[in-house]
Amino acid sequence: MVASSAFPNSVGLAAHFDISRKQAQRDIEFMRDRLSAPLLYNAGRRGYGYADGSYELPPVWLKEEEIQALSLALRLSAVFPVPARAFILTTRPRAAKIFCCSSVGFI
């Protein structure tokens, strides 16, 4: 949301991700303090934005066992009814990004 120049705040993030406002604020602080995200509060837009537009979140690091579990879950979900398949179709592109850089096979 921040990268899209939407200038989210803790209230907007809480509503979008269905989390508490306090959790959203902790997530903002985590990004700023632990991930070194160049987040700045824009009072005029009442939300956060990147001071450096080229910032990208670091990649997700998964253990081999976690990748295998994700692969198995995706394979098993292929036999579920239609509502589960909707989840698969939205998850597959994200999972493909994970598997393209791993030694574990993908579906």
Sequence and secondary structure as in RCSB ss.txt:
>XXXX:A:sequence
MVASSAFPNSVGLAAHFDISRKQAQRDIEFMRDRLSAPLLYNAGRRGYGYADGSYELPPVWLKEEEIQALSLALR
LSAVFPVPARAFILTTRPRAAKIFCCSSVGFI
>XXXX:A:secstr
 TTTT    HHHHHHHHT  HHHHHHHHHHHHHTS   EEEETTTTEEEESSTT         HHHHHHHHHHHH
HHTTS HHHHHHHHHHHHHHHHHHTTSSS   
